[in-house]
Amino acid sequence: MENIIRSFFSYSQNPDEACKTGNDHVCIIICTSGKAEIELETRTFYIYEKIFITIGPGRQYRIAGCSKDFRADIYSIRLDLLPIDELKHVYSLKTIYDEEPCRRIPEEKYIMCRFIGHYLKSFQHENDNIYQVPILKNYLNILFYEACNIFLNEQEKKQSSKKKYLTDRFLADVESNFKAERKIPFYARRLGITPKYLSTLVSKETGRSASGWIEEYTLLEAMKLLREGKMTIYQVAYELSFSTPSHFGTFFRKHTGKTPKQFIRANKIISRNEASLPE
């Protein structure tokens, strides 16, 4: 069987000599000690212990420099040995080596990777083992799945962080603009996303719809202004950018069960009752 596993035990490669993965191979370099600089076509990556880099088919790379104690397990894996088709619905393998090919291996996974690496390096020389191919394939699949899992977990963390950032930005924008703007597209444009995505995102992240948050801010401000009594109902409607006092009244009654006048009257009664209470 074609040799699919190599290992650098010391750095002896000519720095000017570039390597290239085969068109039907993926290369994975796992640094086990020291550090090195990997030039991958037009980009440069720095790897050290517990960092691995994935190099896609037909890509040129070069180890431009490394420490004296640099060691790495290098897997040159044929694509037909990997369960790529099973994962097409989750992501594209190309995404890994095109976007962020360099990853850190969690401690518990690193121990497993080292064990598999030691085992495979010794096992591949057992030419009398009739099950060599399926055993190698299964162990390589384990490494492949684990690498994919690290990638997906990091993507989920990034997505979660991005979603929180967008949600926080939306709420801050609403707080600053709700008096003049109550349309979802306005806030979506400010965030650079579609109105549909904004509505779905905010609903999932907060348990309340985007329009619900805008209405909540508007209602609380309306109640505050009416309670203060410094503005007429007409002025409050104008302050909150309603087209007419009638539209404001409809909005207010929908959310409180009272008209603005009834709300003002009820609060005056409460205020008088509170004033008459003994200290």
C-alpha positions, 0 to 999 in steps of 0.5 A: 500500500502507498505510504500515507504517513510520514514524520519529521523527526528533525528539520532537514528540508531545503528552505527553498524547496517547496512541497506540493500535495497531490491532486488527490491528497490532503496533507495534515501537519500536526506539530508535536514539539518546537515551532515552525513557519509554514508558507502556504502559497501566498499565506504564512502560518506559524505552528507550535505544539498542539497546532495542526494545519490542513493543506488541500489538494494540489497546494504548494507549501514550504517549511520556511523555518523552524526551531531545532526541536521542531517535530511534526507528524505529517499525514498525506491522506488520499481523498478516497480514504476519507468519508467526505461525502458523508459530511457534505451536508455539514460543510465543504472540506475546501472551507477548512483549507481555504479559510482557516487551515490552522487549528489548535487541538484540545488537550484530550484530543491531542493525547488521542492524536499522538496515540494514533500517530504512534500506532499508525507509524508502526502499523503501516510496516506490518505487510503481513496483515491482511486487514491493513487497508481497512484498519488504516482507513478507519484510524485515518477517518477518526483523525479526519472526523476529529479535525472536522469536529474541532473546525465545526466547534470553533465555527459554532463559537464564532457564529454564537459570538457574532449572533450575540454581537448583532443582537446587542447592536440591534438593541442599542440601535433601537434604544437610540432610534426607536422614537423616529424609526420603527421599521425592521429594514432600517435596523437591518440595513445598519447591521448589514443583514436582511430584515428576515435574518434580523427577525429570526436572529433576535427572536432566537437570541432573546425570545422576543421578536425584533418588532416586539422590542421596538414596540416595547421601547416605544410603549415604555417611553409613551407611558413615561411621557404620559405619566409625567404630564408635561406633554399633551397626547398630541405632543407625545404622538408627535414625539414618537413619530406617529402619523396621527394621535389616532394611530398613537391611540390605537397602538397604545390601547393594543398594548395596554388595554387603555386609551392614552386618556384612560391611562392618564386618568388612572395614573392621576387617581393613583397619584392622588391616593398615594398623596392622601396616604399617611406618612 
